[in-house]
Amino acid sequence: MKENIEELIDQAKILLFSQNYKEAEKILKKILKLDKDNVDALYHLGILYETVNEHEKAEEIYLKILEKDPDNKETKERMERLKNEKF
Protein backbone atom coordinates (compact mmCIF):
# COMPACT_ATOMS: atom_id res chain seq x y z
CA MET A 1 0.00 0.00 0.00
CA LYS A 2 2.70 2.49 1.03
CA GLU A 3 4.83 1.71 -2.04
CA ASN A 4 1.79 2.03 -4.27
CA ILE A 5 1.13 5.55 -2.93
CA GLU A 6 4.77 6.51 -3.45
CA GLU A 7 4.58 5.29 -7.05
CA LEU A 8 1.38 7.25 -7.61
CA ILE A 9 2.99 10.39 -6.19
CA ASP A 10 5.93 9.94 -8.56
CA GLN A 11 3.52 9.55 -11.48
CA ALA A 12 1.62 12.68 -10.43
CA LYS A 13 4.87 14.68 -10.18
CA ILE A 14 5.86 13.62 -13.70
CA LEU A 15 2.42 14.57 -15.03
CA LEU A 16 2.55 17.88 -13.20
CA PHE A 17 6.00 18.61 -14.61
CA SER A 18 4.72 17.64 -18.08
CA GLN A 19 1.83 20.10 -17.65
CA ASN A 20 -0.71 17.28 -17.83
CA TYR A 21 -2.71 18.85 -15.02
CA LYS A 22 -5.99 16.93 -15.41
CA GLU A 23 -4.28 13.53 -15.13
CA ALA A 24 -2.05 14.72 -12.28
CA GLU A 25 -5.12 15.96 -10.41
CA LYS A 26 -6.89 12.60 -10.90
CA ILE A 27 -3.93 10.69 -9.47
CA LEU A 28 -3.46 13.07 -6.54
CA LYS A 29 -7.15 12.81 -5.66
CA LYS A 30 -6.91 9.01 -5.92
CA ILE A 31 -4.01 9.08 -3.44
CA LEU A 32 -6.04 11.26 -1.08
CA LYS A 33 -8.92 8.75 -1.22
CA LEU A 34 -6.46 6.09 -0.06
CA ASP A 35 -4.77 8.37 2.49
CA LYS A 36 -6.60 11.66 3.11
CA ASP A 37 -3.77 12.98 5.27
CA ASN A 38 -0.97 12.42 2.75
CA VAL A 39 0.91 15.72 2.99
CA ASP A 40 2.98 15.01 -0.14
CA ALA A 41 -0.15 14.51 -2.27
CA LEU A 42 -1.82 17.55 -0.73
CA TYR A 43 1.27 19.68 -1.36
CA HIS A 44 1.47 18.72 -5.02
CA LEU A 45 -2.26 19.25 -5.44
CA GLY A 46 -1.76 22.74 -3.99
CA ILE A 47 1.04 23.40 -6.47
CA LEU A 48 -1.20 22.16 -9.29
CA TYR A 49 -4.01 24.54 -8.27
CA GLU A 50 -1.54 27.37 -7.91
CA THR A 51 -0.15 26.66 -11.39
CA VAL A 52 -3.59 26.71 -13.04
CA ASN A 53 -4.49 29.93 -11.18
CA GLU A 54 -7.01 28.35 -8.82
CA HIS A 55 -5.48 30.19 -5.91
CA GLU A 56 -8.41 29.77 -3.51
CA LYS A 57 -8.24 25.99 -3.90
CA ALA A 58 -4.46 26.10 -3.46
CA GLU A 59 -4.85 28.15 -0.30
CA GLU A 60 -7.41 25.67 1.10
CA ILE A 61 -5.00 22.81 0.46
CA TYR A 62 -2.06 24.65 2.03
CA LEU A 63 -4.16 25.43 5.12
CA LYS A 64 -4.99 21.72 5.45
CA ILE A 65 -1.28 20.91 5.32
CA LEU A 66 -0.43 23.53 7.93
CA GLU A 67 -3.13 22.14 10.24
CA LYS A 68 -1.39 18.76 10.10
CA ASP A 69 2.17 20.08 9.93
CA PRO A 70 2.38 23.68 11.23
CA ASP A 71 6.15 23.80 10.69
CA ASN A 72 6.06 22.85 6.99
CA LYS A 73 8.44 25.46 5.61
CA GLU A 74 7.68 24.97 1.89
CA THR A 75 3.95 25.27 2.47
CA LYS A 76 4.39 28.39 4.61
CA GLU A 77 6.44 29.97 1.82
CA ARG A 78 3.82 29.11 -0.82
CA MET A 79 1.02 30.52 1.38
CA GLU A 80 2.99 33.71 1.85
CA ARG A 81 3.52 34.02 -1.90
CA LEU A 82 -0.20 33.50 -2.56
CA LYS A 83 -1.14 36.15 -0.01
CA ASN A 84 1.34 38.60 -1.57
CA GLU A 85 -0.11 37.98 -5.04
CA LYS A 86 -3.54 39.10 -3.84
CA PHE A 87 -2.29 42.63 -3.27
Backbone as JSON, one array per atom type, in Angstrom:
{
  "sequence": "MKENIEELIDQAKILLFSQNYKEAEKILKKILKLDKDNVDALYHLGILYETVNEHEKAEEIYLKILEKDPDNKETKERMERLKNEKF",
  "N": [[0.83, -1.21, 0.0], [1.81, 1.32, 0.91], [4.06, 1.62, -0.81], [2.73, 1.66, -3.22], [1.35, 4.11, -3.07], [3.54, 5.84, -3.02], [4.54, 5.38, -5.59], [2.4, 6.33, -7.09], [2.48, 9.02, -6.37], [4.92, 9.74, -7.51], [4.24, 9.38, -10.22], [2.27, 11.37, -10.47], [3.82, 13.66, -10.02], [5.45, 13.63, -12.28], [3.52, 13.95, -14.28], [2.56, 16.46, -13.55], [4.84, 18.02, -13.92], [5.02, 17.7, -16.64], [2.99, 19.22, -17.48], [0.5, 18.08, -17.63], [-2.11, 18.53, -16.31], [-4.77, 17.72, -15.67], [-4.68, 14.88, -15.55], [-2.74, 14.58, -13.57], [-4.08, 15.72, -11.42], [-6.2, 13.88, -11.12], [-4.78, 11.58, -10.27], [-3.6, 12.52, -7.88], [-5.88, 13.04, -6.36], [-6.86, 10.46, -6.19], [-4.88, 9.29, -4.61], [-5.37, 10.7, -2.26], [-7.84, 9.68, -1.6], [-7.12, 7.18, -0.78], [-5.42, 7.81, 1.3], [-6.17, 10.26, 3.16], [-4.72, 12.12, 4.57], [-2.28, 12.49, 3.4], [0.43, 14.34, 3.15], [2.3, 14.91, 1.16], [0.9, 14.4, -1.24], [-1.17, 16.25, -0.94], [0.33, 18.62, -0.94], [1.4, 18.68, -3.56], [-0.96, 18.79, -4.97], [-1.81, 21.28, -4.19], [0.2, 22.85, -5.4], [-0.41, 22.28, -8.05], [-2.99, 23.48, -8.28], [-2.25, 26.1, -7.79], [-0.64, 26.58, -10.01], [-2.46, 26.45, -12.12], [-3.87, 28.7, -11.68], [-5.88, 28.58, -9.73], [-6.19, 29.84, -7.13], [-7.61, 30.06, -4.71], [-8.38, 27.43, -4.16], [-5.84, 26.31, -3.93], [-4.91, 27.66, -1.68], [-6.7, 26.65, 0.27], [-5.88, 23.97, 0.33], [-3.21, 24.28, 1.2], [-3.68, 25.33, 3.73], [-4.86, 23.09, 4.96], [-2.63, 21.41, 5.01], [-0.95, 22.84, 6.75], [-2.42, 22.68, 9.08], [-2.03, 20.04, 9.77], [0.72, 19.89, 9.78], [2.24, 22.22, 11.12], [4.78, 23.35, 10.95], [5.7, 23.17, 8.37], [7.82, 24.24, 6.13], [8.03, 24.76, 3.31], [5.36, 24.88, 2.54], [4.46, 27.03, 4.08], [5.93, 29.07, 2.85], [4.81, 29.05, 0.26], [2.16, 29.74, 0.86], [2.56, 32.31, 1.81], [3.48, 33.56, -0.51], [1.2, 33.34, -2.12], [-0.58, 34.97, -0.68], [0.71, 37.42, -0.96], [0.42, 37.81, -3.69], [-2.19, 38.52, -3.92], [-2.37, 41.17, -3.4]],
  "CA": [[0.0, 0.0, 0.0], [2.7, 2.49, 1.03], [4.83, 1.71, -2.04], [1.79, 2.03, -4.27], [1.13, 5.55, -2.93], [4.77, 6.51, -3.45], [4.58, 5.29, -7.05], [1.38, 7.25, -7.61], [2.99, 10.39, -6.19], [5.93, 9.94, -8.56], [3.52, 9.55, -11.48], [1.62, 12.68, -10.43], [4.87, 14.68, -10.18], [5.86, 13.62, -13.7], [2.42, 14.57, -15.03], [2.55, 17.88, -13.2], [6.0, 18.61, -14.61], [4.72, 17.64, -18.08], [1.83, 20.1, -17.65], [-0.71, 17.28, -17.83], [-2.71, 18.85, -15.02], [-5.99, 16.93, -15.41], [-4.28, 13.53, -15.13], [-2.05, 14.72, -12.28], [-5.12, 15.96, -10.41], [-6.89, 12.6, -10.9], [-3.93, 10.69, -9.47], [-3.46, 13.07, -6.54], [-7.15, 12.81, -5.66], [-6.91, 9.01, -5.92], [-4.01, 9.08, -3.44], [-6.04, 11.26, -1.08], [-8.92, 8.75, -1.22], [-6.46, 6.09, -0.06], [-4.77, 8.37, 2.49], [-6.6, 11.66, 3.11], [-3.77, 12.98, 5.27], [-0.97, 12.42, 2.75], [0.91, 15.72, 2.99], [2.98, 15.01, -0.14], [-0.15, 14.51, -2.27], [-1.82, 17.55, -0.73], [1.27, 19.68, -1.36], [1.47, 18.72, -5.02], [-2.26, 19.25, -5.44], [-1.76, 22.74, -3.99], [1.04, 23.4, -6.47], [-1.2, 22.16, -9.29], [-4.01, 24.54, -8.27], [-1.54, 27.37, -7.91], [-0.15, 26.66, -11.39], [-3.59, 26.71, -13.04], [-4.49, 29.93, -11.18], [-7.01, 28.35, -8.82], [-5.48, 30.19, -5.91], [-8.41, 29.77, -3.51], [-8.24, 25.99, -3.9], [-4.46, 26.1, -3.46], [-4.85, 28.15, -0.3], [-7.41, 25.67, 1.1], [-5.0, 22.81, 0.46], [-2.06, 24.65, 2.03], [-4.16, 25.43, 5.12], [-4.99, 21.72, 5.45], [-1.28, 20.91, 5.32], [-0.43, 23.53, 7.93], [-3.13, 22.14, 10.24], [-1.39, 18.76, 10.1], [2.17, 20.08, 9.93], [2.38, 23.68, 11.23], [6.15, 23.8, 10.69], [6.06, 22.85, 6.99], [8.44, 25.46, 5.61], [7.68, 24.97, 1.89], [3.95, 25.27, 2.47], [4.39, 28.39, 4.61], [6.44, 29.97, 1.82], [3.82, 29.11, -0.82], [1.02, 30.52, 1.38], [2.99, 33.71, 1.85], [3.52, 34.02, -1.9], [-0.2, 33.5, -2.56], [-1.14, 36.15, -0.01], [1.34, 38.6, -1.57], [-0.11, 37.98, -5.04], [-3.54, 39.1, -3.84], [-2.29, 42.63, -3.27]],
  "C": [[0.87, 1.25, 0.0], [3.49, 2.69, -0.27], [3.95, 2.18, -3.19], [1.55, 3.55, -4.24], [2.37, 6.32, -3.39], [4.89, 6.5, -4.98], [3.59, 6.26, -7.68], [1.84, 8.7, -7.48], [4.04, 10.7, -7.25], [5.27, 10.17, -9.92], [2.9, 10.95, -11.56], [2.64, 13.8, -10.63], [5.31, 14.78, -11.64], [4.78, 14.3, -14.55], [2.34, 16.07, -14.78], [3.66, 18.61, -13.94], [5.76, 18.68, -16.12], [3.52, 18.51, -18.45], [0.56, 19.34, -18.03], [-1.51, 17.36, -16.52], [-3.94, 18.0, -14.69], [-5.64, 15.53, -14.89], [-3.58, 13.58, -13.77], [-3.07, 14.9, -11.16], [-5.87, 14.67, -10.09], [-6.08, 11.69, -9.98], [-3.79, 11.21, -8.04], [-4.74, 12.87, -5.72], [-7.33, 11.33, -5.32], [-6.07, 8.69, -4.68], [-4.74, 9.55, -2.17], [-7.26, 10.44, -0.67], [-8.34, 7.59, -0.41], [-5.89, 6.57, 1.28], [-5.04, 9.87, 2.52], [-5.62, 12.63, 3.77], [-2.38, 12.98, 4.63], [-0.5, 13.82, 2.37], [1.59, 15.91, 1.62], [1.96, 15.19, -1.26], [-0.87, 15.85, -2.15], [-0.94, 18.68, -1.26], [1.31, 19.8, -2.88], [0.13, 19.14, -5.64], [-2.35, 20.78, -5.29], [-0.95, 23.42, -5.08], [0.28, 23.39, -7.8], [-2.23, 23.29, -9.35], [-3.38, 25.92, -8.42], [-1.14, 27.61, -9.37], [-1.28, 27.0, -12.37], [-4.45, 27.89, -12.55], [-5.79, 29.7, -10.41], [-6.49, 28.58, -7.4], [-6.28, 29.91, -4.64], [-8.31, 28.3, -3.14], [-6.85, 25.69, -3.34], [-4.34, 26.51, -2.0], [-5.54, 27.19, 0.67], [-6.52, 24.46, 1.38], [-3.84, 23.12, 1.4], [-2.48, 24.8, 3.5], [-4.34, 24.05, 5.74], [-3.64, 21.16, 5.86], [-0.77, 21.53, 6.61], [-1.18, 23.12, 9.21], [-2.45, 20.86, 10.73], [0.08, 18.93, 10.45], [2.47, 21.58, 9.96], [3.79, 24.21, 10.9], [6.61, 23.52, 9.26], [6.51, 24.11, 6.27], [8.01, 25.77, 4.17], [6.25, 25.47, 1.75], [3.76, 26.69, 3.0], [4.84, 29.4, 3.55], [5.44, 30.13, 0.68], [2.59, 29.92, -0.38], [1.36, 32.0, 1.37], [2.99, 34.31, 0.45], [2.1, 34.25, -2.43], [-0.82, 34.74, -1.95], [-0.58, 37.43, -0.64], [0.81, 38.87, -2.97], [-1.48, 38.62, -5.03], [-3.5, 40.61, -3.83], [-1.53, 43.27, -4.38]]
}
